[in-house]
Amino acid sequence: MRRMEPQVAQFLALAQEVCRVRHGNVVVPQDIVFAYVVRQLTPLEESPGFAAQDSASPEQVRMGPEIETVLNLDTDEPVVLGELVDMAAAQCEELAGYLGLG
């Protein structure tokens, strides 16, 4: 797995919480979109995190294949947020407007 910029690791943790809110067990591109929206709407001085305490999700939420593809690209460059956003826009064309790309 490629190394990640610190903000990418935080963002993926937020995407996992979005997944938990819908009681999922795999983070999918739609979770990336909604995590991006939460991140954009949260003031910088506040934490964008939230906890899905009553979730039916398993303790460990996995990354879906589209996200794993980005995380495992054969490159020495670290993962940057733009890669996840671009992937989500390509996979969720109907939601791309939320990413400012549609």
Secondary structure, DSSP 8 states (H G I E B T S, - for coil): ---B-HHHHHHHHHHHHHHHHTT-SEE-HHHHHHHHHHHHHS-TTS------TT--S-SS-EE-HHHHHHHT-SSSS-B-HHHHHHHHHHH-GGGGGGGT--
